Amino acid sequence: MLQYEEILRRKYEQQDYPIKNDETDKEYLIQCASAFFIDTGIELGMLISLFEYLQLKVLENPFVEEIYPNVFQAQPDKLISDFLTLFLELKDDDQKKAENALNFITLDCNKLKLLNGTIHDILPFWDREKRDNRFDVKPVVMQDGKCTFSPVSIKQLATYWKSGFLEWYIPFEINMENVKLVLTKWKKRYEDEMVQDIANAFLDKGFYPVFPELELASRFPQNEFPDNLGDYDVIAVDKSKKEIWLIESKVLQKVGSIYEDQMQQKSFFYQHKDDEKFQRRINYIKNNLSKIITALKLDALDYEVIPYMVTNKLFTSRYKKLDFSIISYHELMTRIK
């Protein structure tokens, strides 16, 4: 209960590491659109336009019937024909593209229990990555030759896709190999830049020296440091307070279910053991402090080592006790002030 209350308190004071929304992000989004077409045969621009049409414009038409509160029904051919009238210029294949986009968000009720090619006995609601036939990603249902849909569900799906690319967390990943490759590169961009942003923040607050992505063995070959420690993402020195801050920077993917949260915990702490790797680097500096101080050319000998693992979002170890704190980028910025 104490852990839960602490997470809630931090959650309401939290800000995620910001999305930059710059030209580089724009280029990655263009690459995602191209990869999306290769993987699905659907034009992303056409799909987003269809979302907007089904949320708003479609309701003005007499051929659309409200069968329940905020639930509507219409013949698919009429939907497509009316949707295409909104285009400033029609191409020969736009009719087919629009039909493909509508089919892409239409539920196949016979495949609701399908997960990664296998039909399950129960609805596999816990899986997002390998299950592309579920109501939240295909909210159009065919009944008696008519499309049944709710604009609210369409709007939610539009949000899933729009924010999904920017947060490297698309609604499903099965058969999205090319999109995933682009998203991996896009995420790597933020991994690299968050390290630099942390280093620059330390410099702005008067820390010196500050070392981003420091590998002791290669940076100080004459000191015979071990070559199996890996990089220290950021080492920042506060000479006035005699503190050496060790920062391990981690950009994590968002999770959308309890299952994904548990899998992230398992992967991070028990499979890849990212905490143990950082702890090994912490222990080495603490146990060889005089050697580190000499290599960094610091004057005093009694520096305190302050380690933090810094993440782009709120994250904590649920089942494993750690000897260092995991804080968000926002919390780090607050502390170094």
Disulfide bonds with the S-S distance in Angstrom:
none
